[in-house]
Amino acid sequence: MRLKFALLAAAAVIVPPTLGLAQTAPAQTAPAQAAPAQAAPAKPSDAPTAVEGVVIRSDSTAMRTDIDRRSYSVANDLSAKTGSISDALRNVPSVEVDVQGNVSLRGDPNVTILIDGKPSGMFNGDNRADALQQLPADQIDRVEVMTNPSAAYRPDGSGGVINLITKKTQKPGVTGTVRANIGTDGRYNGGISATRREGKVTLSGDASYRYDRQEVTSIVDRQSLSATGATVLDADQTAEVLNKGGALSLRTGVDYDLDKKTRLSAELRYRGMDYEGDGRETYLSRNGAGVIQQAYLRDSTGVMIRDNSAIAGDYRRQFTGAGHELTSRAEYEITRFKRGGDAFADYSAGASDFYEAFSFGSEQKRANWKLDYTKPLANQSKLKTGLDFEGADNDYNNYGARGATLRGQSIDPARTNRFAYDQDVFAAYVTYERPFGDLTVQTGLRAEQVEIRTDQITTGQKGSNDYLRLYPTLNAGYRLNDANSLSAGFSRRVARPGPQDLNPYPIYQDPYNFRAGNPDLKPQVTDSFELGWQYRKGPTTYLATAFYRDTRDGVTDVVKDLGGGVFLTTRENLAKSRNGGLEFVVVGRLTPKLTYNLSGQAFWNEIDAASLGFTGKRSDTALSGRANVNYQATPKDFFQVNAFTSGRRITPQGYREPVQMINLGYRRKVNDKLNFVVTVNDVVDSFKIAGVTNAARLRDRNETKVNVRTAFIGFSYAFGGGRPRPEQFDFSTGGPN
C-alpha cells in the first residue's frame, strides 16, 4: 500500500486535508443545460435555482435525457420503497437483473455501478450481486444510465455505467424520514435518515437494516458424450438451500462552507451483510448403459459475511463565472468477504462417506485520489480535465479439509491456497463541449496506465501486466425543433479481468463442480456506437435508440468435463463478438389519473468462438420489454403494476432462457408526512434463471429459482421542516468516479 498512501499524501499538498463526501456539492458531470438538443423546452417550474452556489434543475417527468445519459426517477416506484437495489433496477429501461442479482445493460453483464458518481467496494468483485440484492433501495432517488459515458468517467465496464443517485434535502433546520416494512416469511426492513442544516454546517446521517430469507432451488441435468455422440455419463443434481440474515447500512457526513464558494466535507460509511444457510443436495450419475456410478445425499451449513468501511474527503472551490470550479477527493476503503461452511456427504454408491469443511475469503484495500477542473470558455463551450489515481490490493484465501470422520478431517492441498492481486491505475482525461447552433458536440480522451501484479502464493506462480491505453469518447445532440431531437454517441470501453478471473487455482463449489481463473486472460475491449431520436409532445416522450457494439477478446465462462462427473468452469477470451439492437422508451399520460412508461428492445448478438474450438459463428435475436402503469385513483390512493420479460440470449456454448416477473403496489397518503405502502413481488411466481450448454462433448441445463415472491406492508414518516424532494434532476450531484 506504500504507493497508494503516497498518492493520498500528494493530494493533501494540493487541497486541505479534510475527510468526507459532499452530499449537496455539485460534482463533475456536464450540467443539464449543456445539452439543448436533448432537454425539453423549459417551463417556469423547470428553471434552475441556485442554493449556495449549487445549480439545481427539477423536472416534472419521471425521465430526463442529457447529452451522455438518461436519468430515471424511482421516487414513485413502490417496489423500491420496500425492496432492494436489485428490485429498483429491474424497473429501469435498458437494465436487466437476473434471479441471482447479476446486472446487465443492453445484454452486457460488464457494468460499472456507482453511488452518487463514486465507486464502492460493495459493488465490485465476484459477489457484488449479493450486495445489490440485500442493500435497501429506499434511499435511491433516481438511476442514471450511461451507455456511452464521457471520458470524465473511467472506461471500466463494456456495457456502460449505472449511477445510483441518493435522496437529499436542501431545507434548513432538521429534516428526515423514518420508514419500516414487514413482509412474508419473516422478512422486514427499515431505517432513518436525517439532516441538520444550520448556517455554514450541514450534518447528515442514514441508518437502515434489512432482514431477508431466501429459499434457493437449483436443478442440474448433465450428459457427457463420446466422440461419436453416445452418452458416457448422465448426471442429475438437485440442491435446496435456505439463506437468512441481515444487511446493515450506516453513513454519517458533515459539510462545512468556508465561504460562499468553498466547501469542505467529511463522511464515514459502513455497509455489511451477515447471512447463514442450510442446504441439502442430491446427486445421481449413470453410465451409458444406465448403471448407477455414483449417488449421494449431502447436507451442509454455511455463512456469508461481507462488510465495507470507507472514509472519504472532498474539497470544492467555485470561481467567478457559472460552472467554473475545482474539486478534489480522497478516499480509502476496506472490503472484506467470507463464505464458508461444513458438509457431510452420505454416499449410497460409488464412494465412501466423508465430512468436509470449506471457506473462501477476500480482502480489498483501495485508495483513490481525484482532481477535476471545469472551465467555461467562449461561445458557450466548456473545457474539463482531471487526474484519477487508484491503487487496490487484493488478498484471497481458499481453504478445504476432508475426512472420514468429523474430527478426522485433514487439510486438502488441492483446495487450499492463497492468491494476491494488486492493481494501480494512473489516469488523466480531457473533455471539450461546444454548441454550434442547434448542434452540441462533446469530445473526450482518457489515457490510463495500468500496472497489475499477481501472485499465486501457494504455488509460487507470479505474473505482471502493464499497459498504456487511450479511450476516446464522442457525444452529440441536435435539436430539430421544439419537439424533436437527435443524439449520437461513441465510446471505447474496457472490461478488465477481476482478481479471481486470473487466479488459476480451482475453487471448490461442491464435489463435482470447481471454478478456476485464467492468468492468460486479456482485457475485453468494446467499441460502442449509438444513434437516438427523441420526440416530446405534451406529457408524452418517445425515445428510440439504435446501438451497436464491437468486442474483441471478450471474456466468457467455459465449462470443461474433467471426467468422472467432475466439471470445471473457467474463463476464456473469445476471438470476437458483435451485438446491437433497437431500443424504445415511451413515457406518458393516458388520462389525468393514469400514467405509464413502456420500454422494449430487439437485441441481436453474434459470437465468433473459433479460439475456443467451435466452428463457425453463432447468432441469435431476442426480444425483451417492460411496462409500468400508475393509477392515481384519488389524491390519496396510488396503484402500480410493473412487469418485464427478457428474451433468450446465446452464449458461446449454448443459451440463457427467458426471464419474466410481475409486481404490484399500493400507496395510501394519510397526510403530507405519513404514507403507507403495500407491495407484492413476483405475483405469478415465475422468476427464475436457466442456462443451457450444447457443446460437442457436453449437454447441460442448469436452473436456479429464488423465492422472491413476497408481500410487504410498511410506512414512511417525514419529520422536520422539509422532506427529500421526490424528483431532483440535478446532473451535477453525481459526478464521475
Number of C-alpha atoms within 10 A of each C-alpha: 12 7 12 20 15 12 18 21 14 11 19 16 9 11 18 13 16 17 23 24 26 26 24 19 25 22 27 27 22 24 19 21 14 21 27 20 28 29 20 22 12 10 9 7 11 15 13 17 13 10 11 14 15 20 20 20 20 18 18 13 15 19 21 21 20 23 31 24 20 17 23 20 21 25 19 16 22 26 31 24 30 31 23 20 24 27 25 25 24 22 25 24 24 23 18 24 23 17 20 17 21 19 25 18 23 24 19 16 18 22 23 23 24 23 18 24 23 16 16 19 21 24 18 17 15 12 14 18 21 18 23 24 22 24 26 27 23 25 23 21 24 26 23 25 24 22 27 28 26 32 29 26 19 23 29 19 23 28 25 28 26 25 25 24 24 18 20 22 20 17 17 15 14 18 21 22 20 17 21 22 23 18 19 14 11 10 19 21 24 21 21 19 23 22 27 20 18 12 10 13 15 22 19 21 18 18 18 22 21 23 21 19 20 17 16 18 19 18 17 18 17 20 24 23 19 14 9 8 11 12 19 19 23 23 20 17 18 18 18 18 19 16 18 19 19 20 23 20 19 18 17 19 23 22 25 16 16 12 10 11 15 18 21 25 26 21 24 19 19 18 22 22 22 17 18 18 18 18 18 18 19 18 18 21 23 19 17 15 10 12 11 16 17 18 21 21 17 21 19 18 18 18 18 21 18 23 21 21 20 21 18 23 24 29 26 22 17 19 13 9 9 12 21 17 22 21 22 24 27 27 21 21 20 21 22 19 20 18 17 18 18 19 21 22 22 17 18 13 14 13 13 11 17 18 21 22 22 23 22 20 18 19 19 19 20 23 24 24 25 22 21 23 20 23 18 18 13 7 9 11 17 20 18 23 21 21 18 21 20 22 24 20 19 20 17 21 17 22 20 23 19 20 17 15 12 15 9 12 16 14 15 16 11 14 17 20 20 19 25 20 23 20 20 21 18 15 20 21 23 21 21 20 22 21 20 11 10 14 18 22 21 25 20 22 20 24 19 19 15 17 16 17 15 20 19 20 14 13 11 9 13 14 14 13 12 12 10 12 11 16 19 21 23 24 24 24 28 23 20 14 10 13 15 18 23 21 24 21 24 24 27 26 27 22 22 18 19 16 23 22 22 23 24 18 23 19 25 21 12 12 12 15 17 20 21 18 22 18 22 16 18 19 16 23 21 23 20 23 20 20 18 18 18 24 19 19 12 8 12 16 21 18 18 19 18 17 21 19 21 17 23 18 19 24 23 14 17 18 18 15 16 12 12 14 21 13 17 19 17 19 22 22 21 22 16 19 21 17 21 22 19 19 22 20 21 19 19 20 16 11 9 8 13 16 18 19 23 19 22 21 25 17 22 19 20 19 21 20 22 14 13 14 9 14 10 9 13 17 16 15 16 16 18 21 20 23 20 21 18 20 17 17 11 11 9 13 14 20 20 22 20 23 20 21 18 21 18 18 20 22 22 23 22 17 17 18 16 18 20 20 21 21 23 20 22 20 21 17 17 11 9 10 14 16 17 18 22 22 26 22 23 18 17 11 16 16 22 21 19 18 20 20 20 15 18 15 17 19 18 21 18 17 18 19 19 20 17 21 18 16 21 22 19 20 20 21 17 20 16 16 11 18 22 21 14 17 21 21 26 20 25 23 25 25 21 24 21
